């Protein structure tokens, strides 16, 4: 399966990079691969959909269906703020 990946630049302090390089070597990985692994694990481990969150989303969708709220697309927001 081909994954749609996005490339991002990250700026870190030199001492942080050196510490991460050591951790990557200990894990048998290169720095880039280690960073991808750590960030993927962090993103997946910390995200949990709770009952309260599902209830909030259901309420928002009901309000949208009833025309009580409107959403602004990201493109419209960027145009408004000239970004």
Backbone atoms as SQL, in Angstrom:
CREATE TABLE atoms (id INTEGER PRIMARY KEY, chain TEXT, resi INTEGER, resn TEXT, atom TEXT, x REAL, y REAL, z REAL);
INSERT INTO atoms VALUES
  (1, 'A', 1, 'UNK', 'N', 0.838, -1.177, 0.000),
  (2, 'A', 1, 'UNK', 'CA', 0.000, 0.000, 0.000),
  (3, 'A', 1, 'UNK', 'C', 0.888, 1.246, 0.000),
  (4, 'A', 2, 'UNK', 'N', 0.605, 2.187, -0.868),
  (5, 'A', 2, 'UNK', 'CA', 1.351, 3.438, -0.952),
  (6, 'A', 2, 'UNK', 'C', 0.710, 4.431, 0.013),
  (7, 'A', 3, 'UNK', 'N', 1.545, 5.031, 0.863),
  (8, 'A', 3, 'UNK', 'CA', 1.050, 6.002, 1.823),
  (9, 'A', 3, 'UNK', 'C', 1.297, 7.404, 1.308),
  (10, 'A', 4, 'UNK', 'N', 0.345, 8.289, 1.589),
  (11, 'A', 4, 'UNK', 'CA', 0.491, 9.686, 1.229),
  (12, 'A', 4, 'UNK', 'C', 1.263, 10.374, 2.346),
  (13, 'A', 5, 'UNK', 'N', 2.511, 10.692, 2.106),
  (14, 'A', 5, 'UNK', 'CA', 3.361, 11.283, 3.137),
  (15, 'A', 5, 'UNK', 'C', 3.575, 12.758, 2.859),
  (16, 'A', 6, 'UNK', 'N', 3.772, 13.512, 3.932),
  (17, 'A', 6, 'UNK', 'CA', 4.034, 14.943, 3.858),
  (18, 'A', 6, 'UNK', 'C', 5.408, 15.202, 4.438),
  (19, 'A', 7, 'UNK', 'N', 6.169, 15.997, 3.756),
  (20, 'A', 7, 'UNK', 'CA', 7.520, 16.314, 4.209),
  (21, 'A', 7, 'UNK', 'C', 7.473, 17.609, 5.021),
  (22, 'A', 8, 'UNK', 'N', 8.077, 17.600, 6.223),
  (23, 'A', 8, 'UNK', 'CA', 8.118, 18.775, 7.091),
  (24, 'A', 8, 'UNK', 'C', 9.540, 19.010, 7.558),
  (25, 'A', 9, 'UNK', 'N', 9.922, 20.263, 7.666),
  (26, 'A', 9, 'UNK', 'CA', 11.231, 20.612, 8.183),
  (27, 'A', 9, 'UNK', 'C', 11.097, 20.913, 9.669),
  (28, 'A', 10, 'UNK', 'N', 12.055, 20.413, 10.452),
  (29, 'A', 10, 'UNK', 'CA', 12.052, 20.640, 11.891),
  (30, 'A', 10, 'UNK', 'C', 13.407, 21.202, 12.284),
  (31, 'A', 11, 'UNK', 'N', 13.402, 22.255, 13.090),
  (32, 'A', 11, 'UNK', 'CA', 14.653, 22.843, 13.581),
  (33, 'A', 11, 'UNK', 'C', 14.799, 22.517, 15.058),
  (34, 'A', 12, 'UNK', 'N', 15.913, 21.871, 15.385),
  (35, 'A', 12, 'UNK', 'CA', 16.177, 21.491, 16.773),
  (36, 'A', 12, 'UNK', 'C', 17.561, 21.948, 17.188),
  (37, 'A', 13, 'UNK', 'N', 17.741, 22.171, 18.461),
  (38, 'A', 13, 'UNK', 'CA', 19.025, 22.542, 19.034),
  (39, 'A', 13, 'UNK', 'C', 20.045, 21.424, 18.773),
  (40, 'A', 14, 'UNK', 'N', 21.296, 21.798, 18.580),
  (41, 'A', 14, 'UNK', 'CA', 22.344, 20.814, 18.287),
  (42, 'A', 14, 'UNK', 'C', 22.467, 19.759, 19.379),
  (43, 'A', 15, 'UNK', 'N', 22.338, 20.158, 20.635),
  (44, 'A', 15, 'UNK', 'CA', 22.468, 19.178, 21.716),
  (45, 'A', 15, 'UNK', 'C', 21.330, 18.170, 21.686),
  (46, 'A', 16, 'UNK', 'N', 20.150, 18.610, 21.309),
  (47, 'A', 16, 'UNK', 'CA', 19.008, 17.696, 21.188),
  (48, 'A', 16, 'UNK', 'C', 19.268, 16.698, 20.067),
  (49, 'A', 17, 'UNK', 'N', 19.780, 17.187, 18.943),
  (50, 'A', 17, 'UNK', 'CA', 20.092, 16.312, 17.810),
  (51, 'A', 17, 'UNK', 'C', 21.113, 15.260, 18.225),
  (52, 'A', 18, 'UNK', 'N', 22.142, 15.665, 18.945),
  (53, 'A', 18, 'UNK', 'CA', 23.173, 14.714, 19.375),
  (54, 'A', 18, 'UNK', 'C', 22.582, 13.653, 20.305),
  (55, 'A', 19, 'UNK', 'N', 21.719, 14.055, 21.218),
  (56, 'A', 19, 'UNK', 'CA', 21.066, 13.093, 22.113),
  (57, 'A', 19, 'UNK', 'C', 20.186, 12.133, 21.328),
  (58, 'A', 20, 'UNK', 'N', 19.455, 12.678, 20.338),
  (59, 'A', 20, 'UNK', 'CA', 18.591, 11.826, 19.520),
  (60, 'A', 20, 'UNK', 'C', 19.394, 10.858, 18.665),
  (61, 'A', 21, 'UNK', 'N', 20.544, 11.302, 18.174),
  (62, 'A', 21, 'UNK', 'CA', 21.414, 10.409, 17.398),
  (63, 'A', 21, 'UNK', 'C', 21.856, 9.217, 18.243),
  (64, 'A', 22, 'UNK', 'N', 22.198, 9.489, 19.497),
  (65, 'A', 22, 'UNK', 'CA', 22.619, 8.408, 20.401),
  (66, 'A', 22, 'UNK', 'C', 21.469, 7.426, 20.622),
  (67, 'A', 23, 'UNK', 'N', 20.267, 7.960, 20.864),
  (68, 'A', 23, 'UNK', 'CA', 19.107, 7.089, 21.062),
  (69, 'A', 23, 'UNK', 'C', 18.807, 6.282, 19.805),
  (70, 'A', 24, 'UNK', 'N', 18.983, 6.903, 18.649),
  (71, 'A', 24, 'UNK', 'CA', 18.749, 6.205, 17.381),
  (72, 'A', 24, 'UNK', 'C', 19.741, 5.054, 17.219),
  (73, 'A', 25, 'UNK', 'N', 21.000, 5.300, 17.516),
  (74, 'A', 25, 'UNK', 'CA', 22.017, 4.254, 17.430),
  (75, 'A', 25, 'UNK', 'C', 21.707, 3.112, 18.392),
  (76, 'A', 26, 'UNK', 'N', 21.273, 3.457, 19.605),
  (77, 'A', 26, 'UNK', 'CA', 20.918, 2.427, 20.590),
  (78, 'A', 26, 'UNK', 'C', 19.757, 1.567, 20.098),
  (79, 'A', 27, 'UNK', 'N', 18.878, 2.184, 19.288),
  (80, 'A', 27, 'UNK', 'CA', 17.714, 1.480, 18.752),
  (81, 'A', 27, 'UNK', 'C', 18.031, 0.806, 17.409),
  (82, 'A', 28, 'UNK', 'N', 19.274, 0.969, 16.937),
  (83, 'A', 28, 'UNK', 'CA', 19.681, 0.352, 15.675),
  (84, 'A', 28, 'UNK', 'C', 19.081, 1.023, 14.454),
  (85, 'A', 29, 'UNK', 'N', 18.869, 2.321, 14.552),
  (86, 'A', 29, 'UNK', 'CA', 18.237, 3.069, 13.460),
  (87, 'A', 29, 'UNK', 'C', 19.074, 4.295, 13.118),
  (88, 'A', 30, 'UNK', 'N', 18.812, 4.849, 11.922),
  (89, 'A', 30, 'UNK', 'CA', 19.404, 6.147, 11.623),
  (90, 'A', 30, 'UNK', 'C', 18.499, 7.220, 12.230),
  (91, 'A', 31, 'UNK', 'N', 18.971, 8.446, 12.285),
  (92, 'A', 31, 'UNK', 'CA', 18.241, 9.511, 12.969),
  (93, 'A', 31, 'UNK', 'C', 16.863, 9.753, 12.360),
  (94, 'A', 32, 'UNK', 'N', 16.791, 9.839, 11.047),
  (95, 'A', 32, 'UNK', 'CA', 15.514, 10.113, 10.382),
  (96, 'A', 32, 'UNK', 'C', 14.494, 9.019, 10.689),
  (97, 'A', 33, 'UNK', 'N', 14.917, 7.778, 10.559),
  (98, 'A', 33, 'UNK', 'CA', 14.023, 6.661, 10.816),
  (99, 'A', 33, 'UNK', 'C', 13.581, 6.642, 12.284),
  (100, 'A', 34, 'UNK', 'N', 14.498, 6.948, 13.178),
  (101, 'A', 34, 'UNK', 'CA', 14.173, 6.985, 14.609),
  (102, 'A', 34, 'UNK', 'C', 13.146, 8.078, 14.906),
  (103, 'A', 35, 'UNK', 'N', 13.345, 9.266, 14.338),
  (104, 'A', 35, 'UNK', 'CA', 12.393, 10.363, 14.549),
  (105, 'A', 35, 'UNK', 'C', 11.006, 10.001, 14.033),
  (106, 'A', 36, 'UNK', 'N', 10.948, 9.385, 12.848),
  (107, 'A', 36, 'UNK', 'CA', 9.654, 8.960, 12.295),
  (108, 'A', 36, 'UNK', 'C', 8.972, 7.952, 13.217),
  (109, 'A', 37, 'UNK', 'N', 9.752, 7.000, 13.735),
  (110, 'A', 37, 'UNK', 'CA', 9.211, 5.978, 14.637),
  (111, 'A', 37, 'UNK', 'C', 8.660, 6.614, 15.912),
  (112, 'A', 38, 'UNK', 'N', 9.451, 7.484, 16.538),
  (113, 'A', 38, 'UNK', 'CA', 9.042, 8.109, 17.796),
  (114, 'A', 38, 'UNK', 'C', 7.794, 8.973, 17.600),
  (115, 'A', 39, 'UNK', 'N', 7.785, 9.767, 16.552),
  (116, 'A', 39, 'UNK', 'CA', 6.639, 10.649, 16.313),
  (117, 'A', 39, 'UNK', 'C', 5.376, 9.860, 15.985),
  (118, 'A', 40, 'UNK', 'N', 5.521, 8.786, 15.221),
  (119, 'A', 40, 'UNK', 'CA', 4.368, 7.945, 14.895),
  (120, 'A', 40, 'UNK', 'C', 3.806, 7.294, 16.149),
  (121, 'A', 41, 'UNK', 'N', 4.696, 6.765, 16.979),
  (122, 'A', 41, 'UNK', 'CA', 4.236, 6.141, 18.233),
  (123, 'A', 41, 'UNK', 'C', 3.551, 7.162, 19.127),
  (124, 'A', 42, 'UNK', 'N', 4.126, 8.340, 19.235),
  (125, 'A', 42, 'UNK', 'CA', 3.559, 9.386, 20.095),
  (126, 'A', 42, 'UNK', 'C', 2.175, 9.800, 19.591),
  (127, 'A', 43, 'UNK', 'N', 2.038, 9.975, 18.303),
  (128, 'A', 43, 'UNK', 'CA', 0.750, 10.385, 17.740),
  (129, 'A', 43, 'UNK', 'C', -0.312, 9.314, 17.949),
  (130, 'A', 44, 'UNK', 'N', 0.061, 8.066, 17.810),
  (131, 'A', 44, 'UNK', 'CA', -0.903, 6.968, 17.939),
  (132, 'A', 44, 'UNK', 'C', -1.218, 6.631, 19.389),
  (133, 'A', 45, 'UNK', 'N', -0.264, 6.750, 20.283),
  (134, 'A', 45, 'UNK', 'CA', -0.471, 6.377, 21.683),
  (135, 'A', 45, 'UNK', 'C', -1.334, 7.372, 22.441),
  (136, 'A', 46, 'UNK', 'N', -1.187, 8.641, 22.152),
  (137, 'A', 46, 'UNK', 'CA', -1.839, 9.661, 22.960),
  (138, 'A', 46, 'UNK', 'C', -3.243, 10.023, 22.492),
  (139, 'A', 47, 'UNK', 'N', -3.669, 9.525, 21.358),
  (140, 'A', 47, 'UNK', 'CA', -4.976, 9.924, 20.838),
  (141, 'A', 47, 'UNK', 'C', -6.005, 8.859, 21.162),
  (142, 'A', 48, 'UNK', 'N', -6.976, 9.274, 21.933),
  (143, 'A', 48, 'UNK', 'CA', -8.047, 8.356, 22.305),
  (144, 'A', 48, 'UNK', 'C', -9.374, 9.089, 22.154),
  (145, 'A', 49, 'UNK', 'N', -10.299, 8.488, 21.458),
  (146, 'A', 49, 'UNK', 'CA', -11.616, 9.081, 21.286),
  (147, 'A', 49, 'UNK', 'C', -12.472, 8.659, 22.476),
  (148, 'A', 50, 'UNK', 'N', -12.839, 9.635, 23.289),
  (149, 'A', 50, 'UNK', 'CA', -13.619, 9.362, 24.490),
  (150, 'A', 50, 'UNK', 'C', -15.111, 9.461, 24.193),
  (151, 'A', 51, 'UNK', 'N', -15.908, 8.991, 25.115),
  (152, 'A', 51, 'UNK', 'CA', -17.366, 9.106, 24.990),
  (153, 'A', 51, 'UNK', 'C', -17.774, 10.569, 24.932),
  (154, 'A', 52, 'UNK', 'N', -17.145, 11.415, 25.744),
  (155, 'A', 52, 'UNK', 'CA', -17.465, 12.851, 25.739),
  (156, 'A', 52, 'UNK', 'C', -17.155, 13.482, 24.390),
  (157, 'A', 53, 'UNK', 'N', -16.031, 13.090, 23.792),
  (158, 'A', 53, 'UNK', 'CA', -15.664, 13.628, 22.486),
  (159, 'A', 53, 'UNK', 'C', -16.676, 13.201, 21.422),
  (160, 'A', 54, 'UNK', 'N', -17.072, 11.923, 21.446),
  (161, 'A', 54, 'UNK', 'CA', -18.052, 11.445, 20.469),
  (162, 'A', 54, 'UNK', 'C', -19.390, 12.165, 20.649),
  (163, 'A', 55, 'UNK', 'N', -19.784, 12.399, 21.892),
  (164, 'A', 55, 'UNK', 'CA', -21.028, 13.115, 22.165),
  (165, 'A', 55, 'UNK', 'C', -20.962, 14.538, 21.616),
  (166, 'A', 56, 'UNK', 'N', -19.830, 15.215, 21.837),
  (167, 'A', 56, 'UNK', 'CA', -19.657, 16.572, 21.344),
  (168, 'A', 56, 'UNK', 'C', -19.749, 16.618, 19.814),
  (169, 'A', 57, 'UNK', 'N', -19.093, 15.682, 19.147),
  (170, 'A', 57, 'UNK', 'CA', -19.115, 15.639, 17.683),
  (171, 'A', 57, 'UNK', 'C', -20.537, 15.376, 17.184),
  (172, 'A', 58, 'UNK', 'N', -21.253, 14.437, 17.812),
  (173, 'A', 58, 'UNK', 'CA', -22.637, 14.151, 17.425),
  (174, 'A', 58, 'UNK', 'C', -23.510, 15.398, 17.565),
  (175, 'A', 59, 'UNK', 'N', -23.326, 16.135, 18.658),
  (176, 'A', 59, 'UNK', 'CA', -24.106, 17.360, 18.875),
  (177, 'A', 59, 'UNK', 'C', -23.795, 18.400, 17.810),
  (178, 'A', 60, 'UNK', 'N', -22.502, 18.535, 17.452),
  (179, 'A', 60, 'UNK', 'CA', -22.115, 19.492, 16.413),
  (180, 'A', 60, 'UNK', 'C', -22.710, 19.107, 15.065),
  (181, 'A', 61, 'UNK', 'N', -22.705, 17.822, 14.745),
  (182, 'A', 61, 'UNK', 'CA', -23.270, 17.375, 13.471),
  (183, 'A', 61, 'UNK', 'C', -24.784, 17.602, 13.428),
  (184, 'A', 62, 'UNK', 'N', -25.456, 17.389, 14.540),
  (185, 'A', 62, 'UNK', 'CA', -26.902, 17.651, 14.602),
  (186, 'A', 62, 'UNK', 'C', -27.184, 19.138, 14.390),
  (187, 'A', 63, 'UNK', 'N', -26.408, 19.991, 15.033),
  (188, 'A', 63, 'UNK', 'CA', -26.577, 21.439, 14.868),
  (189, 'A', 63, 'UNK', 'C', -26.331, 21.847, 13.419),
  (190, 'A', 64, 'UNK', 'N', -25.327, 21.237, 12.790),
  (191, 'A', 64, 'UNK', 'CA', -25.032, 21.550, 11.388),
  (192, 'A', 64, 'UNK', 'C', -26.192, 21.149, 10.497),
  (193, 'A', 65, 'UNK', 'N', -26.749, 19.956, 10.734),
  (194, 'A', 65, 'UNK', 'CA', -27.887, 19.489, 9.944),
  (195, 'A', 65, 'UNK', 'C', -29.091, 20.411, 10.092),
  (196, 'A', 66, 'UNK', 'N', -29.264, 20.979, 11.282),
  (197, 'A', 66, 'UNK', 'CA', -30.394, 21.878, 11.547),
  (198, 'A', 66, 'UNK', 'C', -30.113, 23.304, 11.094),
  (199, 'A', 67, 'UNK', 'N', -28.910, 23.552, 10.596),
  (200, 'A', 67, 'UNK', 'CA', -28.547, 24.883, 10.126),
  (201, 'A', 67, 'UNK', 'C', -28.236, 25.855, 11.253),
  (202, 'A', 68, 'UNK', 'N', -27.949, 25.356, 12.426),
  (203, 'A', 68, 'UNK', 'CA', -27.669, 26.215, 13.571),
  (204, 'A', 68, 'UNK', 'C', -26.228, 26.688, 13.630),
  (205, 'A', 69, 'UNK', 'N', -25.343, 26.020, 12.903),
  (206, 'A', 69, 'UNK', 'CA', -23.944, 26.442, 12.843),
  (207, 'A', 69, 'UNK', 'C', -23.444, 26.340, 11.412),
  (208, 'A', 70, 'UNK', 'N', -22.445, 27.138, 11.112),
  (209, 'A', 70, 'UNK', 'CA', -21.814, 27.113, 9.791),
  (210, 'A', 70, 'UNK', 'C', -20.325, 26.899, 9.972),
  (211, 'A', 71, 'UNK', 'N', -19.717, 26.216, 9.036),
  (212, 'A', 71, 'UNK', 'CA', -18.284, 25.990, 9.056),
  (213, 'A', 71, 'UNK', 'C', -17.645, 26.800, 7.948),
  (214, 'A', 72, 'UNK', 'N', -16.439, 27.248, 8.192),
  (215, 'A', 72, 'UNK', 'CA', -15.661, 27.968, 7.196),
  (216, 'A', 72, 'UNK', 'C', -14.544, 27.050, 6.728),
  (217, 'A', 73, 'UNK', 'N', -14.402, 26.923, 5.424),
  (218, 'A', 73, 'UNK', 'CA', -13.350, 26.044, 4.900),
  (219, 'A', 73, 'UNK', 'C', -11.978, 26.635, 5.204),
  (220, 'A', 74, 'UNK', 'N', -10.988, 25.762, 5.253),
  (221, 'A', 74, 'UNK', 'CA', -9.627, 26.194, 5.506),
  (222, 'A', 74, 'UNK', 'C', -9.151, 27.149, 4.415),
  (223, 'A', 75, 'UNK', 'N', -9.561, 26.913, 3.183),
  (224, 'A', 75, 'UNK', 'CA', -9.169, 27.795, 2.079),
  (225, 'A', 75, 'UNK', 'C', -9.719, 29.206, 2.292),
  (226, 'A', 76, 'UNK', 'N', -10.955, 29.306, 2.753),
  (227, 'A', 76, 'UNK', 'CA', -11.547, 30.619, 3.016),
  (228, 'A', 76, 'UNK', 'C', -10.828, 31.341, 4.155),
  (229, 'A', 77, 'UNK', 'N', -10.450, 30.613, 5.169),
  (230, 'A', 77, 'UNK', 'CA', -9.729, 31.208, 6.298),
  (231, 'A', 77, 'UNK', 'C', -8.378, 31.730, 5.828),
  (232, 'A', 78, 'UNK', 'N', -7.663, 30.945, 5.014),
  (233, 'A', 78, 'UNK', 'CA', -6.358, 31.388, 4.514),
  (234, 'A', 78, 'UNK', 'C', -6.498, 32.643, 3.668),
  (235, 'A', 79, 'UNK', 'N', -7.532, 32.701, 2.829),
  (236, 'A', 79, 'UNK', 'CA', -7.758, 33.895, 2.006),
  (237, 'A', 79, 'UNK', 'C', -8.009, 35.103, 2.878),
  (238, 'A', 80, 'UNK', 'N', -8.798, 34.915, 3.936),
  (239, 'A', 80, 'UNK', 'CA', -9.141, 36.031, 4.812),
  (240, 'A', 80, 'UNK', 'C', -7.909, 36.609, 5.491),
  (241, 'A', 81, 'UNK', 'N', -6.975, 35.749, 5.856),
  (242, 'A', 81, 'UNK', 'CA', -5.792, 36.201, 6.558),
  (243, 'A', 81, 'UNK', 'C', -4.562, 36.289, 5.652),
  (244, 'A', 82, 'UNK', 'N', -4.769, 36.183, 4.345),
  (245, 'A', 82, 'UNK', 'CA', -3.706, 36.329, 3.341),
  (246, 'A', 82, 'UNK', 'C', -2.511, 35.431, 3.589),
  (247, 'A', 83, 'UNK', 'N', -2.745, 34.153, 3.760),
  (248, 'A', 83, 'UNK', 'CA', -1.643, 33.219, 3.984),
  (249, 'A', 83, 'UNK', 'C', -1.533, 32.263, 2.853);
